[in-house]
């Protein structure tokens, strides 16, 4: 991956039900990785609510990939307000669905927009979030005599160490925030007097910080 940037998404799904003039709006917010996954979830949501009048949705994979549907509600009263909830919360790789069970009373555009917004916002409020950061997986191969010296450097909220492998040398793999990697590599090189072989295994995203 190139040009990775930090993003925030749903870690654990959230649900919320809102009642407006006997119409029931059931919102659900959850993480997705692809548009294909979003389409599958939207389809399953509709099937699991066969008596619902509308299955409205919005999702953001990563800008500019944004989609929404009013599902036969008046244009601009359903899907767009749900999408606004996603963008206002700075969420990516996120899908919100809102199913509506019609209560027999017609709602004006303002009430309809408000109902979909509240169902979506409530679902997001009940979800747990995660911030994913660009990271690098590093491999360090070094003589045994230096392992103890670098151990303290592995204790950091910016680093996720893996179990070391002990053979002829010690092999340590760890995940580190990409922005911290250059200074870390320089530090390990200094500690080991250049006797550590350090390489980048791959680039990835990691959840270093969980927002409850």
Order of alpha helices (4+ residues) and beta strands (2+ residues): beta-beta-beta-alpha-beta-beta-alpha-beta-alpha-beta-alpha-beta-beta-beta-alpha-beta
